[in-house]
Amino acid sequence: MSNNLPAIVNPTVNLPILTQPNEVQEYMLENLDGITPDFPRVKFPSGGNLAFEIPGEDEADVAKELIGVVVDQHSANAYWSKRFDGEKNAPDCTSMDGKIGFAPEGANVPWAGGCQECATCPFNQWGTAVDQNGNKTNGKACKNMKRVALLREGEILPLIITIPPTSVKAWNAYMVNLTSKLKKFYGVVTKIRLQKAKNSGGIEYSEGVFTRVKDLTKEEIEHMKAYVASIKPVLRNVAIDVSDYAVEETGAGNNTDEDIA
């Protein structure tokens, strides 16, 4: 993080990185040396519920919407050979860019201990998903998600929101909309809320709605750009686990072509 950032006067959003950039840098450098923080993870609820659960020190907070500045966003794929059984089992293969997947030694995939291109992966093809009854569906066995890091007001570290396959299309549309208006994702305040949707089988699920609340000033964007550069490598080191994709297998989270196409 640079020490030569422009001075901030009357920031439009309450973020310490905008009002105390040097102090934030000092805390991060001194307290997090060699540490990958356990960033709070927020998952989309199942069954069409319209509230997020945000991990807290004692108990989870419930929020109908999340508002903040996005400081990182990227594709993330994960494949589990076994269905979710309540245990925190690591995926058999993960990809942090949606392009190349890596499977550790002993994973239940043919390329265990190596890599596989996601585009040609046999588990990333339509028609490979299995429902709760063990029947094949039109979806993908590999879960194609988006990982978003959101810095909320008053915080210096973001929380991680993993957008499930059923809401990836909406997130991509939001990114395209920002791009068409020449807005960087860290140059605006974003609101994330939920709405009920139904799949072709009539099963309700929770779908993300993403909107731009306000724009940051040119000076604020310069500060955020430096912060993003410093926090991005740390965020990309956070491994994917079931907390990123622990939903009820109702058919709404199985990468169905009607959900993502």
Secondary structure in CASP SS format (residue, H / E / C, confidence):
PFRMAT SS
TARGET T0000
AUTHOR 0000-0000-0000
METHOD secondary structure of the structure
MODEL  1
M C 1.00
S C 1.00
N C 1.00
N C 1.00
L C 1.00
P C 1.00
A C 1.00
I C 1.00
V C 1.00
N C 1.00
P C 1.00
T C 1.00
V C 1.00
N C 1.00
L C 1.00
P H 1.00
I H 1.00
L H 1.00
T H 1.00
Q C 1.00
P H 1.00
N H 1.00
E H 1.00
V H 1.00
Q H 1.00
E H 1.00
Y H 1.00
M H 1.00
L H 1.00
E H 1.00
N H 1.00
L C 1.00
D C 1.00
G C 1.00
I C 1.00
T C 1.00
P C 1.00
D C 1.00
F C 1.00
P C 1.00
R E 1.00
V E 1.00
K E 1.00
F C 1.00
P C 1.00
S C 1.00
G C 1.00
G C 1.00
N C 1.00
L C 1.00
A C 1.00
F E 1.00
E E 1.00
I E 1.00
P C 1.00
G C 1.00
E C 1.00
D C 1.00
E C 1.00
A C 1.00
D E 1.00
V E 1.00
A E 1.00
K C 1.00
E E 1.00
L E 1.00
I E 1.00
G E 1.00
V E 1.00
V E 1.00
V E 1.00
D E 1.00
Q E 1.00
H E 1.00
S E 1.00
A E 1.00
N E 1.00
A E 1.00
Y E 1.00
W C 1.00
S C 1.00
K C 1.00
R C 1.00
F C 1.00
D C 1.00
G C 1.00
E C 1.00
K C 1.00
N C 1.00
A C 1.00
P C 1.00
D C 1.00
C E 1.00
T E 1.00
S E 1.00
M C 1.00
D C 1.00
G C 1.00
K C 1.00
I E 1.00
G E 1.00
F E 1.00
A C 1.00
P C 1.00
E C 1.00
G C 1.00
A C 1.00
N C 1.00
V C 1.00
P C 1.00
W C 1.00
A C 1.00
G C 1.00
G C 1.00
C E 1.00
Q E 1.00
E E 1.00
C H 1.00
A H 1.00
T H 1.00
C C 1.00
P H 1.00
F H 1.00
N H 1.00
Q C 1.00
W C 1.00
G C 1.00
T C 1.00
A C 1.00
V E 1.00
D C 1.00
Q C 1.00
N C 1.00
G C 1.00
N C 1.00
K E 1.00
T C 1.00
N C 1.00
G C 1.00
K C 1.00
A C 1.00
C C 1.00
K E 1.00
N E 1.00
M E 1.00
K E 1.00
R E 1.00
V E 1.00
A E 1.00
L E 1.00
L E 1.00
R C 1.00
E C 1.00
G C 1.00
E C 1.00
I C 1.00
L C 1.00
P C 1.00
L E 1.00
I E 1.00
I E 1.00
T E 1.00
I E 1.00
P C 1.00
P H 1.00
T H 1.00
S H 1.00
V H 1.00
K H 1.00
A H 1.00
W H 1.00
N H 1.00
A H 1.00
Y H 1.00
M H 1.00
V H 1.00
N H 1.00
L H 1.00
T H 1.00
S H 1.00
K C 1.00
L C 1.00
K C 1.00
K C 1.00
F H 1.00
Y H 1.00
G H 1.00
V E 1.00
V E 1.00
T E 1.00
K E 1.00
I E 1.00
R E 1.00
L E 1.00
Q E 1.00
K E 1.00
A E 1.00
K E 1.00
N C 1.00
S C 1.00
G C 1.00
G C 1.00
I C 1.00
E E 1.00
Y E 1.00
S E 1.00
E E 1.00
G E 1.00
V E 1.00
F E 1.00
T E 1.00
R E 1.00
V E 1.00
K E 1.00
D E 1.00
L C 1.00
T C 1.00
K H 1.00
E H 1.00
E H 1.00
I H 1.00
E H 1.00
H H 1.00
M H 1.00
K H 1.00
A H 1.00
Y H 1.00
V H 1.00
A H 1.00
S H 1.00
I H 1.00
K H 1.00
P H 1.00
V H 1.00
L H 1.00
R C 1.00
N C 1.00
V C 1.00
A C 1.00
I C 1.00
D C 1.00
V H 1.00
S H 1.00
D H 1.00
Y C 1.00
A C 1.00
V C 1.00
E C 1.00
E C 1.00
T C 1.00
G C 1.00
A C 1.00
G C 1.00
N C 1.00
N C 1.00
T C 1.00
D H 1.00
E H 1.00
D H 1.00
I H 1.00
A C 1.00
END
